[in-house]
Amino acid sequence: MARVACHHLIPAVSLPLKSPFFSLHFRNTVAEPSISIGFRRRLMSSSATKISMSLKAGIVGLPNVGKSTLFNAVVENGKAQAANYPFCTIEPNVGIVGVPDPRLHVLSDLSKSQRAVPASIEFVDIAGLVKGASQGEGLGNKFLSHIREVDSILQVVRCFEDNDVVHVNGKVDPKSDIDVINLELVFSDMDQIEKRMERLKKGKAKESQSKVKEEAEKSALDRIQQALLDGKPARSVPLTDLEKDAVRHLCLLTMKPIIYVANVAESDVSAAEDNPHVKEVMNLASGLQSGIVTVSAQVESEVTELRPEERTEYLKSLGVNESGLGNLIRATYDLLGLRTYFTTGEKETKAWTILTGMTAPQAAGVIHSDFEKGFIRAETVAYDDFVAARSFAAAREKGLVSRSLTFSLPIFAYKWGS
């Protein structure tokens, strides 16, 4: 039986008041683990702060709605060419951004870690789509294929008036903008589904695909196709786990979760909910089973030009307490149904990503498969209690640690062995 060597924590993305803490005991040094929950892992250099893994979110929208300005602000040193004309982004620009979580640094300070490694999201700035993109208009299917490669979609919607910034359709109209993008995604999915159903009818499905799975795919595609014809996204169709697995290979665009990013003027930052365009986006997002985040890309761009100590004062002068980018990053993370836990020690404090609802053994398996196979029991302590106690051992001495043989909460300590 092996025993513990590191301390771990899983706070919820929403930063609840109470979050348990967990500790692991290892006998031997473990190699860098890979994460097998459907997202890319990305290892960076061994600098003081590095990225442990990456989730991919595509920033889309019509030309000149503020996509590249927002992208530049998100990655701070992004090199997207923000210019006042359509199609200034030809190839997708990619930036990797750490997920803001103050608890990472609290743990790092308590452990006197040499470095802190946040969880991350990979943002992709995709060129502006226009009506007819699915038929090759504008920059066409090339960019629809870029959207197909991301895990979630952030659609930037212009909610500000500015005569100096041209709108591709001549006026600011959030509903029209959203409809244009959504229709192009629907048309692209319809085309792909029709081709796939034709192959299934001809019996050209993969030979390795079981008859049961093939029937599940046909059933799912029939219902998804009808939903698309009714103007509803694929994600609105209830599917069984087998059906979800059967259609996953198609990477349907309307199956991807969407956040609408209402891009407002500086004057609307402190009271964005009063902006009629924002109200319209909120209503549309609700009907489309999507989220909404309000930001001012221009303000966020200006914030990145300031020194850290100047940023707080600048935001206060606008009537807000924090940058909207943190909310956007956390909302994207939450949209994908993700949570974070940490490993912490003198060498480093590191954030790892798991799916919401994972059990303690499954979360242990993210670190190393042996930990899931040899799981024995879980021990938990509230995050606030851990911070107050200053260590897991002290929390245990104070009777703040609870034990169980099975555990489905997000944060834990556990034993493992044969």
C-alpha positions as CSV (number, residue, x, y, z in Angstrom):
1,M,0.0,0.0,0.0
2,A,1.3,3.4,-0.9
3,R,1.0,6.5,1.3
4,V,0.7,10.2,0.7
5,A,3.3,12.8,-0.6
6,C,1.5,15.8,-2.0
7,H,-1.5,18.0,-1.1
8,H,-4.4,18.6,-3.5
9,L,-7.4,20.9,-3.7
10,I,-10.4,21.3,-6.0
11,P,-12.3,24.6,-5.8
12,A,-15.4,25.1,-7.9
13,V,-15.1,27.5,-10.8
14,S,-17.7,29.8,-9.2
15,L,-15.4,30.1,-6.1
16,P,-17.9,28.9,-3.4
17,L,-17.3,29.8,0.2
18,K,-16.7,26.2,1.2
19,S,-14.5,23.9,-0.9
20,P,-12.9,20.7,0.4
21,F,-9.1,20.0,0.2
22,F,-7.5,16.7,-0.5
23,S,-4.1,15.1,0.0
24,L,-2.3,12.2,-1.7
25,H,0.5,9.9,-0.6
26,F,2.9,8.6,-3.2
27,R,5.7,6.1,-2.8
28,N,7.6,6.9,-5.9
29,T,8.1,10.0,-8.2
30,V,5.4,10.1,-10.8
31,A,6.0,11.1,-14.4
32,E,4.1,14.1,-15.9
33,P,0.5,12.8,-16.2
34,S,-1.7,13.1,-19.2
35,I,-5.3,14.2,-18.9
36,S,-7.8,12.1,-20.8
37,I,-11.1,13.9,-20.5
38,G,-11.4,14.9,-24.2
39,F,-9.3,18.1,-24.2
40,R,-5.8,18.9,-25.3
41,R,-3.0,18.9,-22.8
42,R,-0.3,21.5,-23.5
43,L,3.0,21.6,-21.7
44,M,5.0,24.8,-21.6
45,S,8.6,25.7,-20.6
46,S,9.8,25.4,-17.1
47,S,9.4,29.1,-16.2
48,A,8.1,30.4,-13.0
49,T,4.5,30.2,-14.3
50,K,3.5,27.7,-17.0
51,I,0.4,26.2,-18.5
52,S,-0.6,22.7,-17.6
53,M,-3.3,22.0,-20.1
54,S,-5.5,23.8,-22.6
55,L,-9.2,23.9,-23.6
56,K,-10.1,25.4,-27.0
57,A,-12.6,28.2,-27.4
58,G,-13.2,29.8,-30.8
59,I,-14.0,33.6,-30.9
60,V,-16.4,34.2,-33.8
61,G,-18.6,36.9,-35.1
62,L,-19.3,39.2,-38.1
63,P,-16.4,41.4,-39.3
64,N,-15.7,44.5,-37.2
65,V,-17.6,43.5,-34.0
66,G,-14.5,43.5,-31.9
67,K,-13.2,39.9,-32.1
68,S,-9.6,40.6,-32.6
69,T,-9.6,43.5,-30.1
70,L,-11.1,41.1,-27.5
71,F,-8.7,38.4,-28.4
72,N,-5.7,40.8,-28.0
73,A,-7.0,41.9,-24.6
74,V,-7.6,38.3,-23.5
75,V,-4.1,37.1,-24.3
76,E,-2.6,40.6,-23.5
77,N,0.3,40.1,-25.9
78,G,-1.8,38.7,-28.7
79,K,-0.7,39.6,-32.2
80,A,-4.1,39.5,-33.9
81,Q,-4.3,42.4,-36.3
82,A,-7.2,44.5,-35.0
83,A,-8.1,46.8,-37.9
84,N,-11.2,48.6,-39.1
85,Y,-11.9,46.5,-42.2
86,P,-13.4,43.1,-42.8
87,F,-11.3,39.9,-42.9
88,C,-8.2,41.4,-41.2
89,T,-7.8,38.0,-39.6
90,I,-7.0,35.4,-42.2
91,E,-5.4,32.5,-40.3
92,P,-6.7,31.8,-36.8
93,N,-4.7,33.5,-34.1
94,V,-4.2,31.3,-31.0
95,G,-3.4,32.4,-27.5
96,I,-3.3,30.4,-24.3
97,V,-4.7,32.0,-21.1
98,G,-4.5,30.9,-17.5
99,V,-7.9,30.5,-15.8
100,P,-8.1,33.1,-13.0
101,D,-8.3,31.5,-9.6
102,P,-6.9,33.3,-6.5
103,R,-6.8,30.1,-4.6
104,L,-3.9,28.9,-6.7
105,H,-1.7,31.6,-5.3
106,V,-3.1,31.1,-1.7
107,L,-2.0,27.5,-1.8
108,S,1.3,28.4,-3.5
109,D,2.1,30.9,-0.7
110,L,1.2,28.4,2.0
111,S,3.4,25.7,0.4
112,K,6.1,28.2,-0.5
113,S,6.0,26.8,-4.0
114,Q,8.7,27.7,-6.5
115,R,6.1,28.2,-9.2
116,A,2.3,28.3,-9.8
117,V,0.8,26.5,-12.9
118,P,-2.8,27.5,-13.7
119,A,-5.4,25.6,-15.7
120,S,-5.8,27.2,-19.1
121,I,-8.0,27.9,-22.0
122,E,-6.8,28.2,-25.6
123,F,-8.5,31.0,-27.4
124,V,-8.7,31.1,-31.2
125,D,-9.5,34.3,-33.1
126,I,-11.4,33.1,-36.2
127,A,-12.0,35.4,-39.2
128,G,-15.3,37.2,-39.5
129,L,-18.1,35.1,-41.0
130,V,-20.7,36.6,-43.3
131,K,-24.0,35.6,-44.7
132,G,-23.4,32.8,-47.3
133,A,-20.2,31.5,-45.6
134,S,-21.5,27.9,-45.8
135,Q,-21.8,28.4,-49.6
136,G,-18.3,29.9,-49.9
137,E,-19.1,33.6,-49.4
138,G,-16.6,35.8,-47.7
139,L,-13.9,33.5,-46.5
140,G,-16.3,30.6,-46.6
141,N,-16.0,27.0,-45.4
142,K,-12.4,27.3,-44.5
143,F,-13.4,29.2,-41.3
144,L,-16.3,26.9,-40.6
145,S,-13.8,24.1,-40.4
146,H,-11.8,26.2,-37.9
147,I,-14.9,26.4,-35.7
148,R,-15.4,22.7,-36.0
149,E,-12.1,22.2,-34.3
150,V,-12.9,24.1,-31.1
151,D,-14.6,22.9,-27.9
152,S,-16.9,25.9,-27.4
153,I,-17.9,29.0,-29.3
154,L,-17.7,32.6,-28.1
155,Q,-19.8,34.7,-30.5
156,V,-19.0,38.4,-30.2
157,V,-22.0,40.6,-30.8
158,R,-21.7,44.3,-31.3
159,C,-23.7,46.3,-28.8
160,F,-22.2,49.7,-29.3
161,E,-22.8,52.6,-31.7
162,D,-19.8,54.2,-33.3
163,N,-20.0,55.9,-36.7
164,D,-16.2,55.6,-37.1
165,V,-16.4,51.8,-37.0
166,V,-18.2,50.4,-40.0
167,H,-20.7,47.6,-39.6
168,V,-20.7,45.0,-42.4
169,N,-24.5,45.3,-42.6
170,G,-24.7,49.0,-42.2
171,K,-26.3,49.2,-38.8
172,V,-26.0,47.7,-35.3
173,D,-28.5,44.9,-35.0
174,P,-27.6,42.1,-32.6
175,K,-30.5,39.8,-33.6
176,S,-29.6,40.0,-37.2
177,D,-25.9,39.4,-36.4
178,I,-26.8,36.3,-34.3
179,D,-29.2,35.0,-36.9
180,V,-26.6,35.3,-39.6
181,I,-24.0,33.3,-37.7
182,N,-26.4,30.7,-36.4
183,L,-27.9,30.1,-39.9
184,E,-24.4,29.5,-41.3
185,L,-23.7,27.0,-38.6
186,V,-27.1,25.3,-39.2
187,F,-26.5,25.1,-43.0
188,S,-23.1,23.6,-42.5
189,D,-24.5,21.0,-40.1
190,M,-27.4,20.2,-42.5
191,D,-25.0,19.6,-45.3
192,Q,-22.8,17.3,-43.2
193,I,-25.8,15.4,-41.8
194,E,-27.3,14.9,-45.3
195,K,-24.0,13.5,-46.6
196,R,-23.6,11.2,-43.6
197,M,-27.1,9.9,-43.8
198,E,-26.6,9.1,-47.5
199,R,-23.5,7.0,-46.6
200,L,-25.5,5.2,-43.9
201,K,-28.3,4.4,-46.3
202,K,-25.8,3.0,-48.7
203,G,-24.2,0.9,-46.0
204,K,-20.9,2.7,-46.1
205,A,-20.5,3.2,-42.4
206,K,-17.3,2.1,-40.8
207,E,-17.1,-1.7,-40.7
208,S,-16.0,-1.5,-37.1
209,Q,-19.2,0.3,-36.1
210,S,-21.6,-2.0,-34.4
211,K,-25.2,-2.3,-35.7
212,V,-26.5,-1.0,-32.4
213,K,-24.3,2.1,-32.7
214,E,-25.2,2.6,-36.3
215,E,-28.9,2.6,-35.5
216,A,-28.3,5.0,-32.6
217,E,-26.5,7.4,-35.0
218,K,-29.4,7.2,-37.5
219,S,-32.0,7.9,-34.8
220,A,-30.0,10.8,-33.5
221,L,-29.4,12.3,-36.9
222,D,-33.1,12.1,-37.8
223,R,-34.0,14.1,-34.8
224,I,-31.2,16.6,-35.1
225,Q,-32.0,17.2,-38.7
226,Q,-35.6,17.9,-37.8
227,A,-34.5,20.3,-35.1
228,L,-32.2,22.2,-37.5
229,L,-35.1,22.5,-40.0
230,D,-37.2,24.0,-37.2
231,G,-34.4,26.5,-36.5
232,K,-33.1,24.9,-33.3
233,P,-29.5,23.9,-32.7
234,A,-28.4,20.3,-32.4
235,R,-27.6,20.8,-28.7
236,S,-31.3,21.3,-28.0
237,V,-32.0,17.6,-29.0
238,P,-32.1,15.2,-26.0
239,L,-29.7,12.3,-26.8
240,T,-28.8,9.1,-24.9
241,D,-25.2,8.5,-24.1
242,L,-25.0,6.0,-26.9
243,E,-26.4,8.5,-29.4
244,K,-24.0,11.2,-28.2
245,D,-21.1,8.9,-28.7
246,A,-22.4,7.8,-32.2
247,V,-22.6,11.4,-33.6
248,R,-19.5,12.8,-31.8
249,H,-17.3,12.1,-34.8
250,L,-19.3,14.6,-36.9
251,C,-18.2,17.6,-34.7
252,L,-21.5,19.3,-35.4
253,L,-21.2,23.1,-35.1
254,T,-24.6,23.6,-33.4
255,M,-23.8,20.9,-30.9
256,K,-21.1,23.1,-29.4
257,P,-21.9,25.2,-26.4
258,I,-22.1,28.9,-27.1
259,I,-21.5,32.1,-25.0
260,Y,-22.7,35.3,-26.5
261,V,-20.2,38.1,-25.7
262,A,-22.1,41.4,-25.8
263,N,-19.4,44.0,-26.7
264,V,-20.4,47.4,-25.2
265,A,-19.0,50.9,-25.2
266,E,-16.9,52.3,-22.4
267,S,-19.9,54.4,-21.3
268,D,-22.0,51.2,-20.7
269,V,-19.5,49.2,-18.7
270,S,-21.0,50.0,-15.3
271,A,-24.6,49.5,-16.3
272,A,-24.6,47.2,-19.3
273,E,-28.0,45.8,-18.4
274,D,-29.5,49.1,-19.4
275,N,-28.2,48.9,-22.9
276,P,-31.2,47.9,-25.2
277,H,-28.8,45.9,-27.4
278,V,-27.6,43.9,-24.4
279,K,-31.2,43.2,-23.3
280,E,-31.9,41.9,-26.8
281,V,-28.9,39.5,-26.7
282,M,-29.9,38.3,-23.2
283,N,-33.4,37.4,-24.5
284,L,-32.0,35.6,-27.6
285,A,-29.3,33.7,-25.6
286,S,-32.0,32.4,-23.2
287,G,-34.0,31.1,-26.1
288,L,-31.0,29.5,-27.7
289,Q,-29.9,27.7,-24.5
290,S,-26.7,29.7,-24.4
291,G,-24.8,31.9,-21.9
292,I,-24.0,35.6,-22.1
293,V,-21.1,37.7,-20.8
294,T,-20.9,41.5,-21.2
295,V,-17.5,43.1,-21.8
296,S,-16.1,46.2,-23.4
297,A,-13.3,45.0,-25.7
298,Q,-11.9,48.5,-26.0
299,V,-11.8,49.0,-22.2
300,E,-10.2,45.6,-21.8
301,S,-7.6,46.5,-24.4
302,E,-6.8,49.7,-22.6
303,V,-6.5,47.9,-19.3
304,T,-3.8,45.6,-20.7
305,E,-1.7,48.7,-21.5
306,L,-1.6,49.8,-17.8
307,R,0.7,48.6,-15.1
308,P,-1.0,46.2,-12.7
309,E,-1.2,48.7,-9.9
310,E,-3.0,51.2,-12.2
311,R,-5.6,48.8,-13.5
312,T,-7.8,48.7,-10.3
313,E,-8.0,52.5,-10.2
314,Y,-8.8,52.7,-13.8
315,L,-11.7,50.2,-13.5
316,K,-13.0,52.0,-10.4
317,S,-13.1,55.2,-12.4
318,L,-15.5,53.4,-14.8
319,G,-17.7,52.2,-12.0
320,V,-16.6,48.5,-11.9
321,N,-14.5,46.5,-9.5
322,E,-12.9,44.0,-11.9
323,S,-12.1,43.3,-15.5
324,G,-14.7,41.6,-17.5
325,L,-12.1,39.2,-18.9
326,G,-11.9,37.1,-15.8
327,N,-15.7,36.6,-16.0
328,L,-15.4,35.6,-19.6
329,I,-12.6,33.1,-19.0
330,R,-14.4,31.6,-16.0
331,A,-17.7,31.5,-17.9
332,T,-16.0,29.6,-20.8
333,Y,-14.5,27.2,-18.3
334,D,-17.9,26.7,-16.6
335,L,-19.7,26.3,-20.0
336,L,-17.6,23.2,-20.7
337,G,-18.7,21.7,-17.4
338,L,-15.2,21.8,-15.9
339,R,-13.8,22.2,-12.4
340,T,-10.3,22.6,-11.1
341,Y,-8.2,20.9,-8.5
342,F,-4.6,21.6,-7.4
343,T,-1.5,19.7,-6.5
344,T,0.7,21.8,-4.2
345,G,4.1,21.4,-2.6
346,E,7.5,23.2,-2.4
347,K,8.3,22.4,-6.1
348,E,5.0,23.8,-7.5
349,T,1.3,24.4,-7.0
350,K,-0.5,23.1,-10.1
351,A,-4.1,23.3,-11.3
352,W,-5.6,20.3,-13.1
353,T,-9.0,20.1,-14.9
354,I,-11.8,17.6,-14.4
355,L,-15.3,17.3,-15.6
356,T,-18.0,18.3,-13.1
357,G,-19.5,15.2,-11.5
358,M,-16.3,13.2,-11.6
359,T,-15.9,11.0,-8.5
360,A,-12.8,11.0,-6.3
361,P,-11.3,7.9,-8.0
362,Q,-11.8,9.5,-11.4
363,A,-10.2,12.7,-10.3
364,A,-7.3,10.7,-8.9
365,G,-7.0,9.1,-12.3
366,V,-6.3,12.5,-13.9
367,I,-3.1,12.6,-11.9
368,H,-2.2,9.0,-12.7
369,S,-4.2,6.0,-13.7
370,D,-2.7,3.9,-10.9
371,F,-4.4,6.2,-8.3
372,E,-7.8,5.5,-9.7
373,K,-7.2,1.7,-9.9
374,G,-5.9,1.6,-6.3
375,F,-8.3,4.0,-4.8
376,I,-9.2,3.1,-1.1
377,R,-11.0,6.0,0.5
378,A,-11.5,9.8,0.4
379,E,-10.8,12.4,3.1
380,T,-12.2,15.9,2.8
381,V,-11.8,19.3,4.5
382,A,-13.4,22.6,3.6
383,Y,-11.0,25.0,1.7
384,D,-11.6,27.8,4.2
385,D,-10.8,25.4,7.1
386,F,-7.6,24.3,5.4
387,V,-6.4,27.9,4.8
388,A,-7.2,28.7,8.5
389,A,-5.4,25.6,9.7
390,R,-2.4,26.4,7.4
391,S,-1.8,22.7,6.6
392,F,-3.6,19.4,6.0
393,A,-2.0,17.9,9.1
394,A,-3.2,20.7,11.3
395,A,-6.7,20.4,9.9
396,R,-6.6,16.7,10.7
397,E,-5.5,17.5,14.3
398,K,-8.4,19.9,14.7
399,G,-10.9,17.2,13.6
400,L,-11.8,19.1,10.4
401,V,-11.0,16.1,8.1
402,S,-13.8,13.6,7.3
403,R,-13.5,10.2,5.7
404,S,-15.6,8.0,3.4
405,L,-15.1,4.9,1.3
406,T,-17.0,6.4,-1.6
407,F,-16.8,10.0,-2.5
408,S,-18.4,12.1,-5.3
409,L,-17.7,15.6,-4.1
410,P,-15.1,17.6,-6.0
411,I,-12.3,17.8,-3.4
412,F,-10.7,15.1,-1.3
413,A,-7.8,13.3,0.3
414,Y,-7.5,9.6,-0.3
415,K,-5.4,6.5,0.1
416,W,-4.5,4.1,-2.7
417,G,-3.0,0.7,-2.9
418,S,-3.4,-2.7,-4.4
